[in-house]
């Protein structure tokens, strides 16, 4: 049985969700099966390669793609905000996610604990889909109270401006 919990909410006609890193609690295969059963159109991984390796999830991208979903690896340091490489990739990633949501698809974003980085990207997508930032944050935190952990993450999510932690 999977230990993974998918925290989902309706956004743009589809379902946007955040979760922890598959395999974090030790059963990568069960977590992967749980994700496959949820049938996301797109999975966005924000963990670093090292974090994936640490829990035995280094094949996550290939495993997700074998199930028919798209996979994007957009790593962000834990408790961090997007760097220049991420910012260059975000416009296309965002467009893909918003297109999936508008088509009534499912988008899953995960980080290590399913709070900060994944919450930051979920909130950004909610704002980009036209939701008011304050209402979106309140809605997101009803589903996942720990979503968006730092002030710099909140700033990026609502403005798109990445600043280093203070």
C-alpha atoms as one frame of an Amber mdcrd trajectory, in Angstrom:
protein
   0.000   0.000   0.000   1.316   3.424  -0.963   2.311   5.930   1.695   2.021
   8.685  -0.883  -0.838  11.175  -0.544  -1.931  13.256  -3.524  -3.335  16.612
  -2.403  -5.533  17.729  -5.315  -7.711  20.726  -6.097  -9.598  21.956  -9.125
  -7.757  24.489 -11.262  -8.612  25.693 -14.770 -11.059  22.863 -15.430  -8.615
  20.124 -14.439  -7.006  18.773 -11.308  -3.766  20.197  -9.903  -2.041  18.242
  -7.158   1.041  18.229  -4.994   2.718  15.338  -3.224   5.882  14.214  -1.563
   8.680  12.422  -3.388   7.667   8.909  -4.458   9.681   6.441  -2.390  10.350
   8.895   0.436   8.833   6.538   3.000  10.451   3.458   1.504   8.057   1.937
  -1.029   8.865   3.521  -4.376   6.986   0.894  -6.396   3.745   1.290  -4.415
   3.991   5.081  -4.660   4.627   4.870  -8.403   1.637   2.549  -8.856  -0.506
   5.014  -6.882   0.570   7.861  -9.191  -0.123   5.724 -12.268  -3.600   4.906
 -10.940  -4.286   8.640 -10.469  -3.536   9.039 -14.208  -1.766  12.398 -14.435
  -1.229  13.931 -17.856   1.913  15.648 -16.559   4.227  15.101 -13.596   6.645
  17.863 -12.598   9.561  16.854 -10.379  11.201  19.681  -8.426  13.626  17.586
  -6.400  17.301  17.481  -7.271  18.906  14.442  -8.841  20.590  13.722  -5.514
  17.254  13.667  -3.709  15.898  11.195  -6.272  18.931   8.936  -5.866  18.718
   9.086  -2.059  15.306   7.345  -2.073  15.879   5.013  -5.029  13.744   7.074
  -7.403  16.399   7.832 -10.006  14.292   6.133 -12.710  11.207   8.222 -11.924
  11.207  10.097 -15.230  11.335   6.939 -17.337   8.849   5.195 -15.056   6.330
   8.048 -15.356   6.737   8.233 -19.126   6.200   4.459 -19.449   2.767   4.993
 -17.913   1.861   7.456 -20.676   2.260  10.696 -18.738   4.657  13.494 -19.614
   7.446  14.192 -17.134   9.398  17.375 -16.550  12.396  17.664 -14.245  12.689
  21.223 -12.969  14.987  20.927  -9.942  15.002  23.558  -7.212  17.125  23.422
  -4.065  15.177  22.485  -0.932  13.556  25.606   0.570  14.778  27.481  -2.519
  13.361  29.454  -5.381  13.845  28.969  -9.115  17.298  29.637 -10.539  18.080
  30.974 -14.008  17.961  27.527 -15.634  14.527  26.859 -14.128  13.273  30.311
 -15.152  14.312  29.653 -18.749  12.315  26.394 -18.782   9.269  27.668 -16.871
   7.328  29.391 -19.692   7.056  26.161 -21.665   6.438  24.032 -18.567   3.739
  26.405 -17.407   2.082  26.449 -20.826   2.084  22.628 -20.902   0.596  22.397
 -17.415  -2.079  25.019 -18.065  -2.999  23.349 -21.368  -3.405  20.004 -19.574
  -5.567  21.610 -16.891  -7.751  23.421 -19.430  -8.254  20.081 -21.178  -9.571
  18.651 -17.882  -6.342  16.774 -17.316  -4.410  16.126 -14.149  -1.085  17.712
 -13.240   0.994  16.433 -10.319   3.873  18.442  -8.884   6.106  16.917  -6.248
   9.056  17.928  -4.157  10.610  16.036  -1.265   8.000  16.674   1.418   5.139
  17.905  -0.753   5.057  21.392   0.749   7.433  24.195  -0.245   8.651  23.729
  -3.788   5.590  21.872  -5.036   3.285  24.333  -3.289   5.171  27.243  -4.826
   4.695  25.894  -8.361   1.070  24.969  -7.743   0.335  28.472  -6.472   2.125
  29.991  -9.470   0.002  27.908 -11.851  -3.141  28.933 -10.004  -2.196  32.604
 -10.373  -1.274  32.104 -14.042  -4.662  30.461 -14.615  -6.320  33.689 -13.460
  -6.978  33.074  -9.779  -6.456  35.867  -7.259  -3.183  35.184  -5.406  -4.620
  35.484  -1.884  -7.665  33.339  -2.673  -5.458  30.792  -4.428  -3.089  30.521
  -1.454  -6.003  30.078   0.954  -7.520  27.409  -1.316  -4.186  25.599  -1.662
  -3.544  25.670   2.085  -6.980  24.174   2.763  -5.784  21.147   0.795  -2.160
  21.211   1.999  -1.567  23.508   5.010   2.235  23.479   4.605   2.139  24.577
   0.937   4.690  27.319   0.163   7.158  27.398   3.050   9.226  30.561   2.671
   8.627  34.218   1.883  10.873  34.064  -1.223   8.815  31.094  -2.478   5.608
  33.037  -1.909   7.031  36.083  -3.714   8.000  34.018  -6.752   4.657  32.228
  -6.806   2.654  35.446  -6.900   5.004  37.702  -8.903   7.263  35.403 -10.893
  10.316  37.215  -9.521  12.918  34.939  -7.990  15.001  36.403  -5.187  17.539
  34.663  -3.027  16.502  33.845   0.522  17.068  36.692   2.919
